[in-house]
Amino acid sequence: MLPVKTNGNRSGLSYPSLLNDFFNRDFWNWDSRSLTGTTLPPVNVRETKDDFVVEMAAPGMKKDDFTVELDGNLLTISSEKENEQNEGDQESNYSRREYSYASFSRSFQLPKDVVEEEFIKAKYTDGVLHLTIPKKEKAKQKPPKKITIE
């Protein structure tokens, strides 16, 4: 167990702590938030004995909104989507007009020389993008070999 050092403040709030939380956690954490405060779609990546499975939650999109690329062992999933909603009849005299633009790009480093590139499958169902990335035969985990003792 590590010792804990306190500054004697019994109220539980300290200004240095609040500033540290702001600068260290919120502003510099770019893994899940962009500088504009938007979040990136959450991703689950798991490895089985035969393949890698990537699941990205991106509800409200269409399969044509995604671009999936594999460059060497770098997998990149990106999207750009622009929506325009108009209310009112005349283009020059708006009563309400909203633009919406969203984009993201997520990249994942896969192990070198283990992916069967030509057999990668992708599908988008129920708001989740599913990627199945099969491993080459030489990279598949083999069952443990029992060694006899002579």
Secondary structure, DSSP 8 states (H G I E B T S, - for coil): -------S-TTS--HHHHHHIIIIIIIS-TTTB-TTS-B---EEEEE-SSEEEEEEE-TT--GGGEEEEEETTEEEEEEEEEEEEEESS-SSS-SEEEEEEEEEEEEEE--TT-B-GGG-EEEEETTEEEEEEEB-GGGS----------
